[in-house]
């Protein structure tokens, strides 16, 4: 084997894991864009239901945003406060 230390190996895999965690953030962003677009379509079709549609959209976006925040926190922890290094 070449001279790759175990610490460098863990750091490299942590960077790959952080990049994969950011796909969750991208998925949330796409989902929220679709949600907002569909809410605007619904309000355009039924203006009298604007309050119900908007309220439901905001609750759904808030719930999905927590997933994006968790993915972002996992990526930051893997990059800057890596708990796996202490196991070596």
C-alpha positions, 0 to 999 in steps of 0.5 A: 500500500502507498503511504496513506495514513489512517487519519487522511483516509478518514478525512477523505471519506468524511469529505465525501460524506459531507458532499453526499449530505449536501444532496439532501439540501439540494433535494429540499430546495427543489421540493420547496420550489415545486411546493411554492409553484403548486401553491401559486397555481392553487391560489390562482385557481381558487383565490378564496382558498388563499389562506388555507393553501398558504398555511398548509404550504408554510407548514410543509416547507417548515417541516421539509426545511428541518431535513435540510438543516439536519443535512447541513449540520451533518456536513459541517460536523463531518468537515470541521468537528469530525468525531471519527478522528478520535477513534483512530 
